[in-house]
Every structure is written in C-alpha cells, then in structure tokens.
Amino acid sequence: MSSSEETNGGPVIRDLRRIDPATGQVRDSGQGGPAQPGSRGPSKPRGKHAASRPGGASFGAAGPAGPGARPGTARPGADRADEAAGTPADVQAAEQQLAERTADLQRVTAEYANYRKRVERDRAAVREQAVANVLSGLVPVLDDIGRAREHEELVGGFKSVAESLEAAVAKLGLESFGEEGEPFDPRVHEALMHSYSPDVTEPTCVKILQPGYRVGERTLRPARVEVAEPGEAEAPDEPDAGVHHQPSGSDDAPGRQETSADDE
C-alpha cells in the first residue's frame, strides 16, 4: 500500500474516464486522471440499448427505407398506393365471379325444381295406371252384380259382399256413366243397336245395355248403348195383299188360260 493511501486511511477511487471532463481531451489508453474522493469509477452504459452506431443512429431505431432497403421493410405509402390502384380490378373480378356463381345457383335450382315436378308427375301416372289395371279386372264382376240386382237376386250375404265391393272401388275413384236420353258420344259410348225414332232430334242413347266405367280422365270401358236417330220408324215387312198364290193341288196346268163360253 502506498504512503498516500496509508495516510488517508480511506478508499481510493481512480478516475478512469476516457474523456477528461475538465479539458474535453481524449486521454491516453491505460491512463486515468487523479483519483477523486467520492468518485464511483469509470462510467458504464446504463441502458441495454444505449450503444449507438457511428453517425448517431442507435441500434433500436429504424431508418427510412431507401432504394436498397432489404425485403420486408415496411413502406406504408407505397402499399396504400398499390391498394388504391388494384381496387377497381379486384372489385370487377369479384362482381363477375359473383354473377357467375349466382347464375349457376339459379340454373341448379331450376333444374332441381323441374326434376321434382317430373318425378311427382311420373309417380302419379304410375299409381293411376296401377289402380286402373286392378279396376279393369273388376269390371266384369260389377257387371254380374248389376245383372243380379236387375233380377232381384242380390239378397242375403251376397248383397253385403256386393255393396262392400262397390264401396271399395268407388273409394279408389271408379265411376260409372251412361244414362238413357243423353246424346250419343262416340268417345264414351259404343253403339250396339241402331234404330229411328220421331221423338229424338239427334243421335240419342235410348237404352243402356252395359254402363261404362272410368277412373279420373281414363276410360276403362265405354258405355254400350242402343242409339236412335231422328226419322220415321220402319214398319215390319208384310206379304203383298194383291198377290194370290194358286194352290199347289190345282188341276190347271201352268200357263193355261181359262176361257168362257161367250168367248167361243
């Protein structure tokens, strides 16, 4: 320990600052000024980012972007200009794409609606055809029931079965048609007999031989009728009153002429 330190008997603090605070000159490396009581030694950077680069630019500060700026450097003004320049084209492309998607959706919707209607129509046609085929096989049975009713033979249990069958086919949509006195229609009537009558003014069904049957607009069997047209009723053929037939047992020979005594 030096004599000066022994004399003072206190801590010795040396000034190791590179810049002399009094003269402002750079001190020689490794040399420090005289120690000053109360000094804390060489100063150190106080902050983590206190170091600076030459020219006064700190490490944490971002300088303005120049022509040689690295990729990823933010350019707010240029981005706003590019966005403003590309907006009309992007909007036009988006509107065109929206119109195409809307047209596709409308076309698909229309196709699905038509498909659903076609399926429902085909389903109804198949059901009607199936019902018509079943009821066509029951038409002869209904004819037998009608004839039995005309002859008053529809009695007892057979009557109950016949009424139940007629109610069942009526529930399925079977209708009978054909009445006496209605005009003759070749689309729904089948003429089995023909006559003339002065009581009618047009071809008329004067007698229903067998009723017709239909399901909805489908005719299963036309009504079989007797048709009468306007005109005088034809009289039955009678033998001629002016023609006399000679008995086969006569003795007169054919072609023989009788003469009287006056002719002689």
C-alpha positions as CSV (number, residue, x, y, z in Angstrom):
1,M,0.0,0.0,0.0
2,S,1.4,3.4,-0.9
3,S,2.1,6.1,1.7
4,S,-0.7,8.3,0.4
5,E,-3.2,5.5,0.9
6,E,-1.8,4.8,4.3
7,T,-2.0,8.5,5.2
8,N,-5.6,9.0,4.2
9,G,-6.8,5.7,5.6
10,G,-9.9,5.6,3.3
11,P,-10.8,4.0,0.0
12,V,-9.0,5.3,-3.1
13,I,-11.1,6.0,-6.2
14,R,-9.4,6.5,-9.6
15,D,-10.9,8.4,-12.5
16,L,-10.8,6.1,-15.5
17,R,-12.9,8.1,-17.8
18,R,-11.6,8.3,-21.4
19,I,-12.6,11.9,-21.8
20,D,-11.2,14.4,-19.4
21,P,-14.1,16.4,-18.0
22,A,-12.0,19.4,-17.5
23,T,-10.3,19.8,-20.8
24,G,-12.5,17.7,-23.1
25,Q,-9.5,15.9,-24.5
26,V,-9.2,12.1,-25.0
27,R,-6.9,10.6,-22.5
28,D,-4.3,8.0,-23.3
29,S,-5.4,4.4,-23.1
30,G,-4.5,2.9,-19.8
31,Q,-4.0,6.3,-18.1
32,G,-6.5,7.8,-15.9
33,G,-6.6,11.1,-14.1
34,P,-6.0,11.5,-10.4
35,A,-8.5,9.8,-8.2
36,Q,-11.1,12.0,-6.8
37,P,-12.8,11.3,-3.5
38,G,-16.4,10.2,-3.9
39,S,-16.0,9.1,-7.5
40,R,-17.6,5.8,-8.4
41,G,-15.1,4.7,-11.0
42,P,-15.5,4.5,-14.8
43,S,-19.0,5.1,-16.1
44,K,-20.8,2.2,-17.8
45,P,-23.7,2.2,-20.1
46,R,-26.9,2.5,-18.1
47,G,-29.3,1.0,-20.6
48,K,-29.4,-2.2,-22.6
49,H,-29.8,-0.3,-25.9
50,A,-27.7,2.7,-25.0
51,A,-25.0,1.7,-27.5
52,S,-25.1,3.8,-30.7
53,R,-23.6,3.5,-34.1
54,P,-21.4,5.9,-35.8
55,G,-23.3,8.8,-37.1
56,G,-25.7,9.0,-34.2
57,A,-28.0,6.2,-35.2
58,S,-28.9,3.8,-32.4
59,F,-29.3,0.1,-32.8
60,G,-33.0,0.2,-31.9
61,A,-34.0,3.0,-34.3
62,A,-35.4,2.1,-37.8
63,G,-34.1,4.3,-40.5
64,P,-36.1,5.4,-43.6
65,A,-36.3,2.8,-46.3
66,G,-34.3,3.7,-49.4
67,P,-33.8,2.2,-52.8
68,G,-31.5,-0.5,-51.4
69,A,-33.8,-1.5,-48.5
70,R,-33.9,-5.1,-47.5
71,P,-37.1,-7.2,-48.3
72,G,-39.7,-6.9,-45.7
73,T,-39.1,-3.3,-44.9
74,A,-42.4,-1.5,-44.4
75,R,-43.4,1.0,-47.0
76,P,-46.8,2.4,-45.8
77,G,-47.2,5.0,-48.6
78,A,-46.3,2.5,-51.4
79,D,-48.7,-0.1,-50.0
80,R,-51.6,2.3,-49.9
81,A,-50.9,3.4,-53.5
82,D,-50.8,-0.2,-54.7
83,E,-54.0,-1.0,-52.9
84,A,-55.7,2.1,-54.4
85,A,-54.5,1.2,-57.8
86,G,-55.7,-2.5,-57.7
87,T,-59.1,-2.0,-56.0
88,P,-61.2,-1.4,-59.2
89,A,-59.8,-4.5,-60.9
90,D,-60.4,-6.6,-57.8
91,V,-63.9,-5.3,-57.4
92,Q,-64.7,-6.0,-61.1
93,A,-63.3,-9.6,-60.8
94,A,-65.3,-10.2,-57.6
95,E,-68.5,-8.9,-59.2
96,Q,-68.0,-11.1,-62.3
97,Q,-67.4,-14.1,-60.1
98,L,-70.5,-13.4,-58.0
99,A,-72.6,-13.1,-61.2
100,E,-71.3,-16.5,-62.4
101,R,-72.0,-18.2,-59.1
102,T,-75.5,-16.6,-58.9
103,A,-76.3,-17.9,-62.5
104,D,-75.0,-21.4,-61.6
105,L,-77.1,-21.4,-58.4
106,Q,-80.3,-20.3,-60.3
107,R,-79.7,-22.9,-63.0
108,V,-79.2,-25.7,-60.5
109,T,-82.3,-24.5,-58.6
110,A,-84.4,-24.5,-61.7
111,E,-83.2,-28.0,-62.8
112,Y,-84.0,-29.4,-59.3
113,A,-87.5,-27.9,-59.4
114,N,-88.2,-29.4,-62.8
115,Y,-86.8,-32.8,-61.7
116,R,-89.0,-32.8,-58.7
117,K,-92.1,-31.9,-60.7
118,R,-91.3,-34.6,-63.3
119,V,-90.8,-37.2,-60.5
120,E,-94.1,-36.3,-58.9
121,R,-95.9,-36.4,-62.2
122,D,-94.4,-39.8,-63.1
123,R,-95.3,-41.2,-59.7
124,A,-98.9,-40.1,-60.0
125,A,-99.1,-41.6,-63.5
126,V,-97.7,-44.9,-62.3
127,R,-100.1,-45.0,-59.4
128,E,-103.1,-44.2,-61.7
129,Q,-102.0,-46.9,-64.1
130,A,-101.7,-49.5,-61.4
131,V,-105.2,-48.6,-60.0
132,A,-106.7,-48.7,-63.5
133,N,-105.3,-52.2,-64.1
134,V,-106.8,-53.5,-60.9
135,L,-110.2,-52.0,-61.5
136,S,-110.3,-53.2,-65.1
137,G,-110.2,-56.7,-63.8
138,L,-113.2,-56.0,-61.5
139,V,-115.4,-54.6,-64.2
140,P,-116.9,-58.0,-65.2
141,V,-117.6,-58.7,-61.6
142,L,-119.5,-55.4,-61.3
143,D,-121.5,-56.3,-64.5
144,D,-122.6,-59.6,-62.8
145,I,-123.6,-57.7,-59.7
146,G,-125.7,-55.3,-61.8
147,R,-127.5,-58.2,-63.6
148,A,-128.2,-59.9,-60.3
149,R,-129.7,-56.7,-59.0
150,E,-131.9,-56.3,-62.0
151,H,-133.3,-59.8,-61.5
152,E,-133.7,-59.2,-57.7
153,E,-131.2,-62.0,-56.9
154,L,-129.0,-59.7,-54.9
155,V,-130.0,-60.9,-51.4
156,G,-128.5,-62.1,-48.2
157,G,-124.8,-62.3,-47.6
158,F,-124.1,-61.9,-51.3
159,K,-125.8,-58.5,-51.2
160,S,-123.5,-57.3,-48.4
161,V,-120.4,-58.5,-50.3
162,A,-121.5,-56.8,-53.4
163,E,-122.2,-53.5,-51.6
164,S,-118.8,-53.6,-49.9
165,L,-117.1,-54.2,-53.2
166,E,-118.9,-51.3,-54.9
167,A,-117.9,-49.0,-52.0
168,A,-114.3,-50.1,-52.2
169,V,-113.9,-49.5,-56.0
170,A,-115.7,-46.1,-55.6
171,K,-113.2,-45.1,-52.9
172,L,-110.4,-45.9,-55.4
173,G,-112.0,-43.4,-57.9
174,L,-114.1,-45.8,-60.1
175,E,-117.1,-44.0,-61.6
176,S,-119.9,-45.5,-63.8
177,F,-121.5,-43.4,-66.5
178,G,-124.2,-43.8,-69.2
179,E,-127.8,-42.8,-68.9
180,E,-130.8,-43.1,-71.1
181,G,-131.7,-39.9,-73.0
182,E,-128.2,-38.4,-73.2
183,P,-126.7,-37.5,-76.6
184,F,-124.6,-40.2,-78.2
185,D,-120.8,-39.5,-77.9
186,P,-118.6,-42.0,-79.8
187,R,-115.7,-41.2,-77.5
188,V,-117.5,-42.6,-74.4
189,H,-120.4,-44.7,-76.0
190,E,-120.3,-47.9,-78.0
191,A,-123.4,-48.4,-80.2
192,L,-124.6,-52.0,-80.2
193,M,-128.0,-51.4,-81.7
194,H,-129.4,-48.7,-84.0
195,S,-133.0,-47.5,-84.8
196,Y,-135.0,-44.5,-85.8
197,S,-137.5,-42.5,-83.7
198,P,-139.5,-39.4,-84.3
199,D,-139.1,-38.5,-80.6
200,V,-135.4,-37.5,-80.9
201,T,-133.7,-34.6,-82.7
202,E,-130.2,-36.0,-82.6
203,P,-128.5,-39.4,-82.1
204,T,-129.5,-40.3,-78.6
205,C,-128.9,-43.2,-76.3
206,V,-132.3,-44.7,-75.8
207,K,-131.2,-47.7,-73.8
208,I,-128.1,-48.6,-71.7
209,L,-127.1,-52.2,-72.3
210,Q,-124.0,-52.0,-70.1
211,P,-122.7,-49.0,-68.1
212,G,-119.3,-47.5,-68.8
213,Y,-116.5,-47.1,-66.2
214,R,-113.7,-44.6,-65.8
215,V,-111.1,-43.5,-63.3
216,G,-110.4,-39.8,-63.4
217,E,-109.9,-38.9,-67.1
218,R,-109.1,-42.5,-68.1
219,T,-112.0,-44.5,-69.6
220,L,-111.8,-48.2,-68.7
221,R,-114.8,-49.2,-70.8
222,P,-117.2,-47.2,-72.9
223,A,-120.9,-47.5,-72.2
224,R,-122.7,-49.9,-74.5
225,V,-125.9,-48.4,-75.7
226,E,-128.8,-48.5,-78.2
227,V,-128.8,-45.4,-80.4
228,A,-131.8,-43.9,-82.1
229,E,-131.7,-41.3,-84.8
230,P,-134.4,-38.9,-86.0
231,G,-136.8,-40.4,-88.6
232,E,-139.9,-42.5,-89.1
233,A,-139.9,-45.9,-87.5
234,E,-139.7,-48.6,-90.1
235,A,-142.7,-50.9,-90.3
236,P,-142.2,-54.6,-90.3
237,D,-142.4,-56.3,-93.7
238,E,-145.9,-57.8,-94.6
239,P,-146.9,-60.0,-97.6
240,D,-148.4,-58.2,-100.6
241,A,-152.3,-58.3,-100.5
242,G,-152.7,-58.1,-104.3
243,V,-150.7,-61.3,-105.0
244,H,-152.7,-64.5,-104.9
245,H,-151.0,-67.8,-104.8
246,Q,-152.6,-70.7,-106.6
247,P,-152.9,-73.9,-104.6
248,S,-150.4,-76.5,-105.5
249,G,-153.2,-79.1,-105.8
250,S,-155.0,-77.3,-108.7
251,D,-155.6,-79.3,-111.9
252,D,-154.9,-76.3,-114.1
253,A,-151.6,-76.6,-115.9
254,P,-149.2,-73.7,-115.7
255,G,-149.8,-71.1,-118.3
256,R,-153.2,-72.4,-119.2
257,Q,-155.8,-69.7,-119.9
258,E,-159.4,-70.2,-118.9
259,T,-162.0,-69.1,-121.4
260,S,-165.7,-68.7,-121.1
261,A,-168.5,-69.8,-123.4
262,D,-169.0,-66.3,-124.6
263,D,-165.6,-66.2,-126.0
264,E,-166.4,-69.1,-128.1
